[in-house]
Amino acid sequence: MKPRPLVIPAFIPQEGCPRRCIFCDQAAITQTPGRPFSGAALISKTLQIYQPRGRNRNRPVQIAFFGGNFLGLPNGKIAELLTVAKKGVDQGLFDAIRFSTRPDTVNDRRLELIASFPVETVEIGAQSMDDRVLEKSRRGHRVEDTVRAVERLQRNQYQTVVQLMVGLPGESKATLEMNASAVCRLAPDFVRIYPTLVLAGSPLAEAFRIGTYQPLTLEEAVEKSAVLAARFLQNGIAVIRMGLPADVAADPQQLLAGPYHPAFGHLVYERLYFTTVEKMFSKSKPLKKVTLRVHPGGISTMRGLNNGNVDRLIEQFSLNHVTVAPDKTLERYQVAFGEQCHSILGTA
């Protein structure tokens, strides 16, 4: 399996965006104020931040333009950024280029523009596969735009990433299934899942203040994300990130409400492990002392943050002690109890 790249982000907050989506405040998310920029200055600043970490020669490195609508930029700006990034590739600083963009900007003319540059991965900000949710979120595109964008990118041999959000305005019980099924049919290479947060500079902040929007609780966001993650992993689609980076909460005045947690992705996988064991225990009542076996890479996730899963199991099933032991014979995402052995991906 090809190693996952080290992604070095260069932020262009809300550049190229034709409108402000209801949830968006990229300046807060990226901790980068929007202002005119040059490609050379942007990449130089990016390297100043990330270069001290050194290059991991065991992994490819991508320079990534995030935070805006890359293919919505003027042609000259796209060419400028890609030209400077290509110089970095030629110099051995990076191996390839990556960017995120809206689905309705992926067309043949734009793909011709980037064809001569070493672009490897394109991330599509789908956010939802429910047209009603897209309308209420002021996205200005439809599900069919996402479908066409991913299919066009796949035909042109680009790695594709679909970005989804849970907790958007207008979301219903049916939205979760629509998101899971539609993305699985598209079969992108990767998926990102983000919970909707209320950021002070976003239009959603006003809806929250007047009471017309209520964000998900952390519990609800974890549960919805766990369902999506399990479906995607079952279908061979890697989930490369869940939740926003810790910088989002750096300024408490920016984050008004919503299910933020610095280890959101860890909580999602914790939930899948817990649900799996819960079902196993319901089939075979546990004794007072229990040993759960997992792949060595799943020890901390099975135990949970601050032993959260272990404590919940002890309380819920009146146990005295739970041991989580490594078992190299198990595959990733498997958990065993006695003779029972199940994958956490079958619990959604």
VOBA-1610 file (N, C-alpha, C; in pm, whole numbers, padded with zeros to 5 digits, always signed):
BEGIN
Met+00084-00119+00000Met+00000+00000+00000Met+00088+00125+00000Lys+00055+00219-00086Lys+00131+00343-00093Lys+00114+00423+00036Pro+00225+00469+00097Pro+00212+00543+00222Pro+00135+00672+00203Arg+00055+00708+00303Arg-00023+00831+00297Arg+00070+00951+00303Pro+00049+01053+00221Pro+00144+01164+00215Pro+00141+01253+00339Leu+00253+01318+00362Leu+00258+01427+00458Leu+00205+01551+00386Val+00097+01608+00435Val+00031+01721+00369Val+00071+01850+00439Ile+00132+01940+00364Ile+00173+02071+00417Ile+00074+02175+00366Pro-00010+02232+00454Pro-00116+02321+00408Pro-00070+02466+00389Ala-00107+02522+00276Ala-00091+02665+00249Ala-00233+02721+00238Phe-00269+02811+00329Phe-00408+02854+00341Phe-00438+02977+00256Ile-00552+02968+00185Ile-00603+03082+00106Ile-00748+03106+00149Pro-00772+03152+00271Pro-00907+03154+00328Pro-01009+03232+00246Gln-01111+03155+00201Gln-01226+03205+00126Gln-01191+03269-00007Glu-01067+03254-00052Glu-01030+03303-00184Glu-01097+03217-00291Gly-01150+03281-00392Gly-01216+03211-00501Gly-01357+03168-00471Cys-01408+03200-00352Cys-01544+03160-00315Cys-01644+03262-00369Pro-01747+03217-00442Pro-01845+03309-00498Pro-01945+03362-00396Arg-01952+03298-00280Arg-02048+03338-00176Arg-01997+03289-00041Arg-02060+03336+00065Arg-02026+03290+00199Arg-02127+03184+00241Cys-02080+03061+00256Cys-02167+02955+00305Cys-02205+02985+00449Ile-02318+02932+00491Ile-02373+02973+00620Ile-02284+02934+00738Phe-02204+02830+00723Phe-02121+02780+00833Phe-01979+02833+00829Cys-01944+02911+00728Cys-01802+02933+00699Cys-01743+03057+00765Asp-01627+03038+00824Asp-01537+03146+00865Asp-01396+03090+00855Gln-01345+03085+00732Gln-01217+03022+00708Gln-01101+03094+00777Ala-01114+03225+00797Ala-01008+03297+00867Ala-00988+03241+01007Ala-01102+03204+01073Ala-01093+03147+01207Ala-01043+03003+01203Ile-01094+02924+01106Ile-01058+02783+01098Ile-00909+02767+01069Thr-00858+02850+00976Thr-00718+02836+00935Thr-00624+02924+01016Gln-00680+03009+01104Gln-00598+03103+01180Gln-00514+03189+01083Thr-00574+03221+00966Thr-00506+03299+00864Thr-00601+03406+00814Pro-00577+03534+00841Pro-00665+03639+00791Pro-00662+03647+00640Gly-00777+03666+00577Gly-00783+03678+00433Gly-00725+03812+00388Arg-00635+03808+00292Arg-00576+03929+00238Arg-00510+03895+00105Pro-00487+03994+00019Pro-00419+03964-00107Pro-00285+03895-00081Phe-00249+03801-00168Phe-00128+03725-00145Phe-00062+03693-00278Ser+00067+03664-00272Ser+00139+03614-00389Ser+00173+03469-00364Gly+00184+03392-00472Gly+00214+03251-00456Gly+00348+03228-00389Ala+00449+03307-00429Ala+00583+03289-00373Ala+00583+03319-00224Ala+00516+03428-00185Ala+00514+03466-00043Ala+00438+03363+00039Leu+00327+03313-00016Leu+00246+03215+00057Leu+00325+03088+00084Ile+00390+03035-00018Ile+00464+02910+00000Ile+00588+02932+00085Ser+00650+03049+00072Ser+00765+03079+00157Ser+00725+03081+00304Lys+00611+03144+00333Lys+00562+03148+00471Lys+00527+03008+00520Thr+00464+02929+00432Thr+00427+02793+00468Thr+00550+02710+00504Leu+00655+02724+00424Leu+00777+02648+00451Leu+00843+02692+00580Gln+00834+02821+00612Gln+00891+02870+00738Gln+00824+02801+00857Ile+00694+02775+00842Ile+00619+02714+00952Ile+00646+02565+00962Tyr+00649+02496+00846Tyr+00650+02350+00847Tyr+00787+02288+00820Gln+00878+02363+00759Gln+01007+02306+00724Gln+01087+02259+00845Pro+01080+02330+00960Pro+01158+02283+01077Pro+01126+02140+01120Arg+01008+02090+01082Arg+00974+01953+01120Arg+01059+01853+01043Gly+01117+01900+00932Gly+01199+01810+00850Gly+01113+01722+00762Arg+01173+01673+00657Arg+01100+01589+00564Arg+01115+01443+00602Asn+01002+01376+00609Asn+01002+01232+00636Asn+01024+01161+00503Arg+01142+01106+00482Arg+01176+01046+00354Arg+01099+00916+00328Asn+01033+00865+00430Asn+00954+00744+00412Asn+00814+00773+00361Arg+00778+00900+00350Arg+00645+00939+00304Arg+00657+01046+00196Pro+00570+01043+00095Pro+00567+01153-00001Pro+00513+01279+00067Val+00548+01393+00011Val+00507+01523+00068Val+00426+01598-00036Gln+00310+01648+00005Gln+00227+01729-00083Gln+00214+01871-00028Ile+00227+01971-00113Ile+00191+02108-00077Ile+00043+02123-00112Ala-00037+02170-00018Ala-00182+02170-00035Ala-00240+02310-00016Phe-00322+02352-00110Phe-00390+02481-00100Phe-00530+02457-00045Phe-00549+02499+00081Phe-00673+02476+00154Phe-00737+02608+00196Gly-00864+02598+00235Gly-00933+02711+00295Gly-01010+02798+00198Gly-00993+02773+00068Gly-01064+02851-00032Gly-01117+02760-00141Asn-01161+02821-00249Asn-01214+02749-00364Asn-01111+02760-00476Phe-01016+02667-00479Phe-00897+02683-00562Phe-00930+02703-00710Leu-01018+02622-00765Leu-01049+02634-00907Leu-01145+02751-00935Gly-01187+02819-00829Gly-01267+02940-00846Gly-01182+03066-00854Leu-01050+03052-00832Leu-00959+03165-00845Leu-00947+03205-00992Pro-00907+03329-01019Pro-00879+03369-01158Pro-00772+03280-01219Asn-00779+03261-01348Asn-00682+03174-01415Asn-00538+03211-01383Gly-00510+03342-01383Gly-00374+03386-01357Gly-00326+03348-01219Lys-00416+03356-01119Lys-00378+03321-00981Lys-00357+03170-00967Ile-00442+03090-01034Ile-00423+02945-01031Ile-00287+02910-01089Ala-00257+02969-01205Ala-00129+02940-01270Ala-00011+02985-01185Glu-00026+03101-01120Glu+00082+03152-01035Glu+00111+03057-00919Leu+00006+03015-00849Leu+00025+02927-00735Leu+00083+02792-00777Leu+00031+02738-00885Leu+00080+02608-00930Leu+00223+02616-00983Thr+00257+02728-01045Thr+00394+02744-01096Thr+00494+02748-00982Val+00463+02824-00877Val+00552+02832-00762Val+00559+02697-00692Ala+00445+02629-00679Ala+00444+02497-00615Ala+00525+02397-00698Lys+00515+02406-00829Lys+00591+02315-00916Lys+00741+02335-00898Lys+00782+02458-00878Lys+00924+02483-00852Lys+00969+02409-00726Gly+00881+02409-00625Gly+00912+02334-00504Gly+00923+02185-00530Val+00837+02134-00620Val+00846+01993-00659Val+00978+01967-00732Asp+01010+02056-00826Asp+01135+02040-00903Asp+01259+02044-00814Gln+01250+02122-00704Gln+01363+02136-00612Gln+01367+02022-00509Gly+01266+01936-00511Gly+01263+01825-00417Gly+01202+01856-00282Leu+01142+01977-00268Leu+01076+02012-00142Leu+00945+01935-00125Phe+00875+01916-00236Phe+00747+01845-00236Phe+00751+01740-00345Asp+00660+01644-00334Asp+00646+01542-00438Asp+00527+01568-00529Ala+00428+01642-00479Ala+00308+01666-00558Ala+00229+01781-00498Ile+00123+01818-00569Ile+00036+01931-00529Ile-00104+01876-00501Arg-00169+01940-00405Arg-00304+01903-00363Arg-00383+02032-00343Phe-00513+02030-00364Phe-00594+02149-00332Phe-00738+02107-00308Ser-00813+02196-00242Ser-00956+02175-00222Ser-01033+02276-00305Thr-01152+02236-00350Thr-01230+02324-00436Thr-01377+02286-00428Arg-01462+02376-00474Arg-01606+02347-00480Arg-01633+02253-00597Pro-01737+02171-00586Pro-01766+02078-00696Pro-01806+02147-00826Asp-01872+02262-00817Asp-01919+02327-00939Asp-01809+02404-01013Thr-01686+02398-00964Thr-01574+02460-01037Thr-01489+02358-01111Val-01523+02230-01097Val-01447+02125-01166Val-01508+02105-01304Asn-01445+02161-01405Asn-01492+02145-01543Asn-01372+02120-01634Asp-01400+02087-01759Asp-01293+02051-01851Asp-01195+02166-01872Arg-01245+02289-01875Arg-01156+02404-01897Arg-01059+02420-01782Arg-01106+02405-01660Arg-01017+02417-01545Arg-00919+02301-01539Leu-00964+02182-01573Leu-00873+02068-01569Leu-00765+02079-01676Glu-00798+02140-01789Glu-00695+02165-01890Glu-00590+02262-01836Leu-00634+02359-01757Leu-00543+02459-01701Leu-00441+02396-01608Ile-00481+02296-01530Ile-00391+02236-01430Ile-00319+02111-01481Ala-00353+02068-01603Ala-00305+01939-01652Ala-00153+01928-01657Ser-00084+02039-01684Ser+00063+02032-01700Ser+00137+02042-01567Phe+00065+02057-01458Phe+00128+02070-01326Phe+00116+01938-01250Pro+00208+01914-01154Pro+00208+01786-01081Pro+00103+01781-00970Val-00023+01804-01008Val-00135+01792-00913Val-00171+01645-00901Glu-00178+01597-00779Glu-00207+01455-00756Glu-00342+01433-00693Thr-00382+01522-00600Thr-00502+01500-00521Thr-00591+01623-00521Val-00721+01602-00544Val-00818+01712-00541Val-00926+01678-00439Glu-00948+01770-00347Glu-01051+01753-00244Glu-01175+01832-00283Ile-01290+01767-00280Ile-01416+01829-00319Ile-01497+01862-00194Gly-01529+01990-00177Gly-01612+02033-00065Gly-01758+02006-00092Ala-01798+01880-00081Ala-01938+01843-00106Ala-02026+01890+00010Gln-01981+01863+00133Gln-02047+01897+00260Gln-02174+01817+00285Ser-02256+01794+00181Ser-02376+01711+00199Ser-02417+01655+00063Met-02485+01540+00067Met-02540+01481-00054Met-02693+01490-00050Asp-02742+01593+00019Asp-02885+01621+00031Asp-02907+01763-00021Asp-02980+01776-00132Asp-02999+01908-00193Asp-03067+02007-00100Arg-03156+01960-00015Arg-03224+02051+00078Arg-03126+02111+00178Val-03034+02029+00223Val-02931+02078+00316Val-02838+02176+00246Leu-02801+02147+00123Leu-02713+02237+00048Leu-02780+02373+00029Glu-02908+02373+00002Glu-02980+02499-00015Glu-02984+02580+00114Lys-03016+02514+00225Lys-03022+02585+00352Lys-02884+02632+00398Ser-02780+02565+00350Ser-02643+02603+00387Ser-02584+02707+00292Arg-02665+02748+00193Arg-02624+02852+00097Arg-02501+02810+00017Arg-02498+02685-00019Arg-02383+02634-00092Arg-02382+02680-00238Gly-02499+02691-00299Gly-02502+02737-00437Gly-02467+02629-00539His-02460+02505-00497His-02443+02393-00590His-02534+02281-00546Arg-02548+02180-00632Arg-02636+02068-00603Arg-02557+01937-00596Val-02623+01833-00551Val-02558+01703-00540Val-02504+01658-00675Glu-02579+01684-00781Glu-02535+01640-00914Glu-02402+01704-00952Asp-02373+01824-00901Asp-02244+01887-00927Asp-02130+01807-00863Thr-02155+01758-00743Thr-02053+01676-00676Thr-02030+01546-00751Val-02138+01483-00794Val-02125+01358-00868Val-02043+01380-00995Arg-02076+01484-01070Arg-02003+01511-01195Arg-01857+01544-01167Ala-01832+01621-01062Ala-01694+01661-01030Ala-01608+01540-00997Val-01657+01452-00910Val-01578+01335-00871Val-01556+01244-00992Glu-01659+01222-01070Glu-01644+01135-01187Glu-01546+01195-01287Arg-01550+01325-01307Arg-01457+01391-01401Arg-01313+01378-01351Leu-01293+01399-01222Leu-01158+01386-01165Leu-01107+01243-01176Gln-01194+01147-01150Gln-01153+01008-01159Gln-01115+00971-01302Arg-01189+01023-01400Arg-01155+00995-01540Arg-01018+01052-01576Asn-00981+01161-01509Asn-00853+01225-01536Asn-00743+01176-01443Gln-00769+01068-01371Gln-00668+00999-01290Gln-00619+01078-01169Tyr-00703+01167-01115Tyr-00668+01236-00991Tyr-00719+01155-00872Gln-00640+01153-00763Gln-00694+01103-00637Gln-00803+01199-00591Thr-00913+01145-00540Thr-01024+01231-00500Thr-01054+01214-00351Val-01088+01327-00290Val-01130+01331-00150Val-01265+01402-00145Val-01362+01344-00076Val-01491+01409-00057Val-01500+01456+00088Gln-01529+01584+00105Gln-01546+01642+00239Gln-01695+01648+00272Leu-01732+01597+00389Leu-01870+01597+00435Leu-01880+01663+00572Met-01998+01717+00601Met-02025+01776+00732Met-02150+01712+00792Val-02150+01697+00923Val-02271+01653+00994Val-02321+01769+01079Gly-02454+01777+01091Gly-02513+01882+01174Gly-02544+02010+01100Leu-02548+02007+00967Leu-02580+02128+00891Leu-02729+02161+00903Pro-02766+02287+00883Pro-02908+02324+00887Pro-02990+02241+00787Gly-03108+02200+00830Gly-03196+02124+00742Gly-03168+01975+00738Glu-03067+01931+00810Glu-03033+01789+00811Glu-03145+01708+00875Ser-03177+01594+00814Ser-03281+01506+00866Ser-03223+01367+00891Lys-03308+01277+00941Lys-03261+01140+00962Lys-03219+01076+00830Ala-03288+01115+00723Ala-03258+01056+00592Ala-03125+01107+00535Thr-03079+01224+00581Thr-02958+01283+00525Thr-02836+01194+00547Leu-02828+01133+00663Leu-02712+01048+00694Leu-02701+00933+00594Glu-02813+00868+00566Glu-02812+00757+00470Glu-02783+00808+00330Met-02836+00925+00294Met-02808+00982+00162Met-02659+01011+00148Asn-02598+01068+00251Asn-02454+01096+00248Asn-02373+00967+00230Ala-02406+00866+00311Ala-02330+00742+00308Ala-02345+00671+00174Ser-02468+00655+00128Ser-02492+00579+00006Ser-02436+00648-00117Ala-02458+00779-00128Ala-02413+00852-00246Ala-02261+00853-00256Val-02192+00874-00144Val-02046+00877-00147Val-01990+00738-00174Cys-02050+00636-00118Cys-02003+00500-00146Cys-02017+00467-00294Arg-02123+00513-00357Arg-02139+00489-00501Arg-02030+00560-00581Leu-01991+00679-00536Leu-01886+00753-00606Leu-01749+00690-00587Ala-01729+00623-00474Ala-01603+00554-00443Ala-01481+00644-00456Pro-01477+00757-00383Pro-01355+00838-00383Pro-01244+00764-00312Asp-01123+00816-00322Asp-01011+00752-00253Asp-01017+00775-00103Phe-01063+00894-00063Phe-01064+00932+00078Phe-01187+01016+00109Val-01218+01025+00238Val-01326+01110+00287Val-01278+01184+00411Arg-01323+01308+00426Arg-01308+01383+00552Arg-01447+01408+00607Ile-01461+01403+00740Ile-01589+01427+00806Ile-01571+01535+00912Tyr-01652+01639+00903Tyr-01642+01750+00998Tyr-01777+01775+01065Pro-01780+01795+01197Pro-01903+01840+01262Pro-01920+01990+01240Thr-02043+02034+01227Thr-02071+02176+01206Thr-02054+02252+01338Leu-01969+02354+01335Leu-01946+02440+01451Leu-02002+02579+01422Val-02040+02649+01526Val-02088+02786+01512Val-01971+02880+01538Leu-01918+02938+01432Leu-01805+03031+01442Leu-01855+03174+01439Ala-01791+03258+01518Ala-01841+03395+01539Ala-01854+03473+01410Gly-01764+03450+01314Gly-01767+03526+01191Gly-01852+03466+01081Ser-01927+03361+01110Ser-02007+03294+01009Ser-02152+03341+01014Pro-02224+03332+00900Pro-02367+03365+00902Pro-02447+03277+00997Leu-02398+03155+01023Leu-02470+03065+01113Leu-02475+03120+01256Ala-02381+03208+01289Ala-02378+03265+01424Ala-02506+03340+01457Glu-02559+03412+01360Glu-02682+03487+01384Glu-02800+03392+01403Ala-02807+03287+01321Ala-02914+03188+01337Ala-02909+03123+01474Phe-02787+03100+01523Phe-02771+03043+01657Phe-02817+03142+01764Arg-02783+03268+01746Arg-02819+03371+01846Arg-02970+03388+01859Ile-03041+03380+01747Ile-03186+03401+01751Ile-03263+03271+01772Gly-03191+03159+01779Gly-03253+03032+01812Gly-03310+02952+01697Thr-03277+02989+01572Thr-03327+02913+01458Thr-03233+02799+01418Tyr-03117+02793+01480Tyr-03025+02681+01455Tyr-02973+02631+01588Gln-02980+02499+01606Gln-02927+02435+01726Gln-02822+02334+01684Pro-02696+02353+01725Pro-02591+02259+01684Pro-02609+02124+01750Leu-02546+02023+01690Leu-02544+01891+01750Leu-02468+01894+01882Thr-02507+01806+01972Thr-02424+01783+02089Thr-02301+01703+02046Leu-02200+01698+02129Leu-02082+01618+02097Leu-02121+01472+02079Glu-02209+01423+02165Glu-02254+01284+02157Glu-02321+01256+02024Glu-02408+01348+01980Glu-02479+01329+01853Glu-02383+01333+01735Ala-02289+01426+01739Ala-02193+01439+01629Ala-02105+01315+01617Val-02062+01262+01731Val-01980+01141+01731Val-02061+01023+01676Glu-02186+01012+01717Glu-02269+00901+01671Glu-02290+00906+01519Lys-02324+01023+01466Lys-02346+01037+01322Lys-02216+01009+01244Ser-02107+01063+01294Ser-01979+01043+01225Ser-01936+00897+01228Ala-01968+00828+01337Ala-01933+00686+01348Ala-02008+00604+01244Val-02134+00635+01222Val-02212+00565+01120Val-02149+00585+00982Leu-02114+00710+00951Leu-02053+00738+00821Leu-01917+00670+00807Ala-01834+00684+00909Ala-01699+00628+00902Ala-01702+00477+00880Ala-01790+00408+00952Ala-01799+00263+00938Ala-01842+00225+00797Arg-01940+00297+00741Arg-01987+00267+00606Arg-01875+00286+00504Phe-01801+00395+00517Phe-01696+00422+00419Phe-01584+00319+00430Leu-01543+00287+00552Leu-01436+00190+00569Leu-01478+00051+00521Gln-01605+00016+00543Gln-01656-00111+00492Gln-01644-00118+00341Asn-01656-00003+00276Asn-01653+00002+00129Asn-01515+00038+00074Gly-01413+00029+00159Gly-01276+00050+00113Gly-01239+00194+00092Ile-01313+00286+00151Ile-01285+00430+00138Ile-01220+00477+00267Ala-01097+00520+00260Ala-01025+00562+00381Ala-01080+00694+00434Val-01093+00703+00566Val-01135+00827+00632Val-01009+00893+00687Ile-00968+01005+00625Ile-00837+01061+00659Ile-00842+01165+00770Arg-00959+01215+00800Arg-00969+01307+00914Arg-01114+01320+00956Met-01135+01333+01087Met-01266+01367+01141Met-01247+01477+01244Gly-01320+01586+01229Gly-01308+01698+01321Gly-01211+01802+01271Leu-01224+01922+01325Leu-01138+02034+01287Leu-01016+02040+01377Pro-00908+02105+01332Pro-00784+02109+01410Pro-00800+02187+01539Ala-00706+02165+01630Ala-00712+02227+01763Ala-00705+02379+01756Asp-00649+02434+01648Asp-00638+02579+01637Asp-00773+02648+01638Val-00879+02574+01601Val-01012+02634+01596Val-01051+02688+01733Ala-01012+02618+01839Ala-01050+02659+01975Ala-00945+02748+02040Ala-00846+02793+01961Ala-00740+02875+02020Ala-00796+03005+02075Asp-00897+03060+02009Asp-00962+03184+02054Asp-01106+03152+02091Pro-01138+03143+02220Pro-01274+03107+02263Pro-01381+03200+02209Gln-01344+03324+02176Gln-01442+03417+02122Gln-01484+03380+01980Gln-01402+03300+01911Gln-01436+03260+01775Gln-01532+03142+01771Leu-01520+03050+01865Leu-01604+02932+01868Leu-01721+02955+01963Leu-01839+02980+01907Leu-01956+03013+01989Leu-02025+02888+02044Ala-02034+02785+01963Ala-02106+02664+02005Ala-02076+02552+01907Gly-02116+02431+01947Gly-02101+02318+01857Gly-02013+02209+01915Pro-02014+02091+01852Pro-01948+01972+01904Pro-01799+01968+01874Tyr-01726+02063+01929Tyr-01581+02063+01909Tyr-01512+01976+02014His-01414+01898+01969His-01326+01825+02060His-01193+01807+01989Pro-01081+01832+02058Pro-00951+01823+01991Pro-00917+01683+01942Ala-00982+01581+01999Ala-00958+01442+01956Ala-01088+01382+01904Phe-01158+01456+01821Phe-01290+01413+01773Phe-01282+01278+01703Gly-01185+01260+01614Gly-01173+01134+01542Gly-01152+01016+01634His-01073+01037+01738His-01050+00931+01837His-01181+00892+01904Leu-01265+00992+01935Leu-01394+00964+01998Leu-01484+00881+01907Val-01475+00907+01778Val-01558+00832+01682Val-01518+00685+01682Tyr-01389+00658+01673Tyr-01345+00518+01674Tyr-01372+00453+01810Glu-01359+00529+01917Glu-01395+00479+02050Glu-01539+00428+02051Arg-01627+00510+01992Arg-01770+00475+01989Arg-01790+00343+01916Leu-01722+00325+01805Leu-01738+00201+01729Leu-01690+00080+01810Tyr-01578+00095+01881Tyr-01531-00015+01966Tyr-01631-00043+02078Phe-01680+00062+02142Phe-01772+00043+02254Phe-01900-00027+02208Thr-01955+00020+02097Thr-02080-00039+02046Thr-02062-00186+02012Thr-01946-00220+01958Thr-01917-00359+01925Thr-01915-00445+02050Val-01843-00400+02152Val-01833-00478+02276Val-01969-00485+02346Glu-02042-00377+02342Glu-02175-00373+02403Glu-02264-00483+02344Lys-02259-00500+02212Lys-02339-00603+02147Lys-02288-00742+02181Met-02156-00756+02191Met-02100-00886+02228Met-02142-00926+02369Phe-02139-00832+02461Phe-02179-00860+02599Phe-02328-00894+02609Ser-02408-00834+02523Ser-02551-00862+02527Ser-02582-01004+02483Lys-02492-01063+02403Lys-02510-01201+02356Lys-02452-01302+02455Ser-02350-01260+02528Ser-02287-01349+02624Ser-02256-01267+02750Lys-02336-01284+02852Lys-02322-01202+02972Lys-02182-01215+03030Pro-02112-01103+03048Pro-01973-01110+03096Pro-01965-01144+03245Leu-01852-01205+03283Leu-01824-01227+03424Leu-01775-01097+03485Lys-01740-01102+03613Lys-01699-00979+03680Lys-01565-00926+03629Lys-01477-01018+03584Lys-01349-00977+03527Lys-01347-01018+03381Val-01319-00919+03295Val-01330-00939+03151Val-01197-00904+03083Thr-01159-00985+02984Thr-01043-00953+02900Thr-01091-00936+02756Leu-01064-00820+02701Leu-01093-00792+02560Leu-00962-00794+02483Arg-00961-00857+02366Arg-00841-00864+02285Arg-00861-00782+02158Val-00760-00703+02125Val-00767-00620+02005Val-00631-00622+01935His-00631-00580+01810His-00505-00560+01739His-00420-00460+01820Pro-00288-00479+01828Pro-00205-00389+01910Pro-00226-00241+01879Gly-00259-00208+01755Gly-00281-00068+01720Gly-00411-00011+01772Gly-00498-00097+01826Gly-00628-00050+01873Gly-00641-00043+02025Ile-00531-00064+02097Ile-00537-00067+02244Ile-00593+00063+02301Ser-00533+00175+02265Ser-00574+00303+02326Ser-00716+00341+02285Thr-00755+00305+02163Thr-00889+00340+02118Thr-00994+00255+02189Met-00964+00128+02210Met-01057+00042+02282Met-01073+00090+02425Arg-00962+00129+02488Arg-00970+00177+02626Arg-01045+00309+02633Gly-01026+00395+02531Gly-01092+00525+02529Gly-01009+00631+02598Leu-01036+00757+02563Leu-00968+00867+02627Leu-00993+00864+02777Asn-00887+00874+02855Asn-00898+00869+03001Asn-00972+00744+03049Asn-00951+00633+02977Asn-01015+00505+03010Asn-01167+00513+03001Gly-01217+00602+02917Gly-01361+00624+02912Gly-01442+00502+02874Asn-01398+00426+02773Asn-01473+00306+02734Asn-01471+00201+02844Val-01355+00182+02906Val-01344+00082+03013Val-01436+00119+03128Asp-01436+00245+03168Asp-01522+00288+03279Asp-01670+00271+03246Arg-01707+00302+03121Arg-01848+00288+03082Arg-01890+00141+03083Leu-01803+00053+03037Leu-01836-00089+03037Leu-01851-00142+03180Ile-01759-00100+03267Ile-01766-00144+03408Ile-01898-00099+03471Glu-01934+00025+03446Glu-02058+00078+03506Glu-02182+00013+03445Gln-02186+00004+03313Gln-02306-00045+03245Gln-02332-00193+03272Phe-02225-00272+03286Phe-02242-00417+03302Phe-02202-00466+03441Ser-02184-00373+03535Ser-02153-00407+03675Ser-02031-00499+03684Leu-01924-00459+03619Leu-01801-00537+03619Leu-01706-00488+03727Asn-01612-00574+03764Asn-01508-00533+03859Asn-01383-00483+03787His-01355-00545+03671His-01230-00509+03604His-01240-00548+03456Val-01185-00460+03370Val-01176-00488+03227Val-01031-00475+03184Thr-00976-00579+03126Thr-00840-00578+03072Thr-00849-00571+02920Val-00770-00482+02861Val-00761-00473+02715Val-00622-00521+02677Ala-00618-00634+02607Ala-00490-00699+02577Ala-00462-00700+02427Pro-00334-00686+02388Pro-00300-00691+02245Pro-00303-00835+02194Asp-00348-00850+02069Asp-00352-00981+02006Asp-00311-00963+01859Lys-00190-01004+01827Lys-00136-00983+01693Lys-00205-01068+01588Thr-00282-01166+01630Thr-00353-01250+01532Thr-00479-01182+01480Leu-00522-01077+01547Leu-00642-01005+01505Leu-00608-00901+01400Glu-00703-00875+01313Glu-00686-00771+01213Glu-00725-00636+01272Arg-00681-00530+01205Arg-00717-00396+01248Arg-00870-00384+01253Tyr-00920-00319+01354Tyr-01063-00295+01377Tyr-01137-00417+01432Gln-01067-00527+01463Gln-01133-00641+01525Gln-01118-00634+01676Val-01219-00686+01745Val-01213-00699+01891Val-01269-00837+01926Ala-01204-00904+02021Ala-01245-01040+02058Ala-01276-01047+02207Phe-01379-01127+02238Phe-01419-01153+02376Phe-01456-01300+02384Gly-01373-01377+02455Gly-01396-01521+02458Gly-01386-01579+02318Glu-01489-01649+02275Glu-01492-01707+02141Glu-01547-01611+02037Gln-01600-01500+02082Gln-01657-01404+01988Gln-01547-01312+01932Cys-01558-01282+01804Cys-01465-01187+01741Cys-01542-01111+01634His-01543-00980+01646His-01619-00898+01552His-01536-00776+01508Ser-01569-00724+01391Ser-01510-00599+01344Ser-01595-00482+01389Ile-01532-00375+01431Ile-01608-00257+01471Ile-01680-00195+01352Leu-01641-00229+01230Leu-01704-00171+01112Leu-01840-00232+01083Gly-01875-00337+01155Gly-02006-00397+01134Gly-02110-00350+01234Thr-02077-00244+01310Thr-02167-00202+01419Thr-02251-00081+01382Ala-02227-00020+01267Ala-02300+00104+01235Ala-02442+00073+01190
//
